[in-house]
Amino acid sequence: MTTYVISVPGTFTADIGTDTRTRLARALGPADPHGTRMGSAEGLDVLRVNEDNTFTLRLSVEADTGPHAEQEARRLARSALRDAGLDERSAALGPAVITGIDSEVR
């Protein structure tokens, strides 16, 4: 198994409040990239929201392959958004991208 750091971009179609951001960050907590060498070294936040309502989720995912990691990251992102009370219309996701790999192979 390999640990991947995956970035999932998105756009909030309406302003979201601080409570919603807090719920979303809490729901993403288990996938926080700070548990990886890269996430810790780079100071990657699990949720970053820009002034124009675009956002980036950075998730730590264990998977056998890159495509499986990207699929798992999107699944985690959709689940966390639902837990925060957001749906696909209020928080549209873009394609998941591998940001880093934290492999056991040396």
Secondary structure, DSSP 8 states (H G I E B T S, - for coil): -EEEEEEEEEEESS---HHHHHHHHHHHGGG-GGGSHHHHHHT--SEEE-TTSEEEEEEEEEESSHHHHHHHHHHHHHHHHHHTT--TTTEEE---EEEEEE-S--
